[in-house]
């Protein structure tokens, strides 16, 4: 009678050991896969709640973030290769940390650009707000970096590193993509491409952080946005509203005033009252040096001389990426 019971106990112990070993192997696999892409806190959350994690391909509502360095060409022509690489590392280290601290996942570095996403592998309903907080923190961090580089003589006084950040939210495909030998956990899809296009628009509007109308709506009232334009990007028929992320709400009085004045100008512009709109945008451009104000001031002046056609809908068509 004792022998069968003992055999059962031994079998149970062996079964538990196998199960524990499998769990430890699974945990180690998750750590090895994600330790360089997400924060330690996210990894631990994945281990505690494996039901929230899907590593295979799936479609999920998420926010993608693209950032690109401004003025990099001039700096690369000034610094020697070793100093340039050192500067890039000093830039990417805190920027990546800020993405991870806000629950984001690092996708990849692309030369002087960074791509990240929010909402996977662990789903966060507030992925848009997390991405906005990360973008604002990145902008603030760059101010400190430039001050330090100038102080330490790593950058000439006349050169400053700038940044352009673009965010878009929507359904994207996420999962392990690549070959059997080398693969990466990444996002793909039209909404990802739109995020990249939006980042590039910063150059045209003289802004630092642009988001789609979808990100602005999803992020809610915790942030101060100003609507800038309706844009039809290259390769798309449907226009998208773009907004500038100014600050966490309520923002400064200067920022709130700037946003309110621009909103009045934009309403006049879309109503084709270009004279009234030009006066408002000129105030922004001349008094505050506002980038979007300068862009719309010139558009108004153009339309005052050469009115748009009757079917004009106020959408700006982009013919390049």
Buried (B, 14 or more C-beta within 10 A) or exposed (E): EEEEEEEEEEEEEEEEEEEEEEEEEEBEEBBEBBEEBBBEEBBEBBBEEEEEBBBEEEEBBBBBBBBBBBBBEBBBEEBEEEEBEEBBEBBBEBBBBBBBBBBBBBBEEEEBBBBBBBBBBBEBEBBBBBBBBBBBBBBEBBEEBBEEBBEEEBBEEEBBBBBBBBBBBBEBBBBEEEEEEEEEBBBBBBBBBBBBBBBBBBEBBBBBBBBBBBBBBBBEEEBBBBBBBBBBBEEBEEBBBBBBBBBEEEBEEEBBEBBEBBEEBBEBBBEEBBEBBBBBBBBBBEEBEBBBBBBBBBBBBEBEEEEEEEEEEEBBEBEEE
